[in-house]
Amino acid sequence: MIPVITVDGPSGTGKGTLTALLGERLGWHCLDSGALYRVLGLAADRAGVDLEDAEGLAALAAGLELRFVERRVLLAGEDVSDLIRTEQAGMAASRAAAHGPVRTALLEWQRRMAREPGLVADGRDMGTVVFPQAPLKVFLDASPEVRAERRYKQLKEKGLDASLPDLIVDIRERDQRDRNRAVAPLRPATDAVTLDSTAMSIQEVLDRVLEEVRRVFPELVS
């Protein structure tokens, strides 16, 4: 079996950064599953498919021409990496991800990303649905206020307008939708290592997770 580490949790907890750092440290492939749903939201907007049209979105998902190249996201050859990182794209992704047919359409695509020498998979249901047999599952959490502050700083660094109170509201709404959806709700796997990153730096999170990697895969990390 291909070794897999899953990193789940709500938006703004540091999942993506942790996944990239682990992938680099281990020399493994990385999967940003959230990018799949963000790309789908963008593709739906361009195709005029309503985000409440589950079957229409699933058909669109099944035909996505999507590639990840050196942390860039290509849709039909177009680099959409920046386009899918807006707050609007995040909200669209959350709405699209709530539909069972959409998640089914993308399930095998995600599982095919598990290739030698291994995979670090970032998302909301990586440990519960996509890779339930992964030997190491991590669930990152943090307070909505801290996650909003992190996102606010990211947007400001990019020169984009942002409202901290609005970001807090958006994050709470997204959490509510993700945690209460009927299909693959956001929750820790029963055997996940749960970390609250509210008061932790990304280096502290990485060091804590590497302790678990040494425990589960002692041959990989010195």
Secondary structure, DSSP 8 states (H G I E B T S, - for coil): ---EEEEE--TTSSHHHHHHHHHHHHT-EEEEHHHHHHHHHHHHHHHT--TT-HHHHHHHHHT--EEEETTEEEETTEE-TTGGGSHHHHHHHHHHHT-HHHHHHHHHHHHTT--TT-EEEEESSIIIIISTT-SEEEEEE--HHHHHHHHHHHHHHTT----HHHHHHHHHHHHHHHHH-SSS-S---TT-EEEE-TT--HHHHHHHHHHHHHHH-TTT--
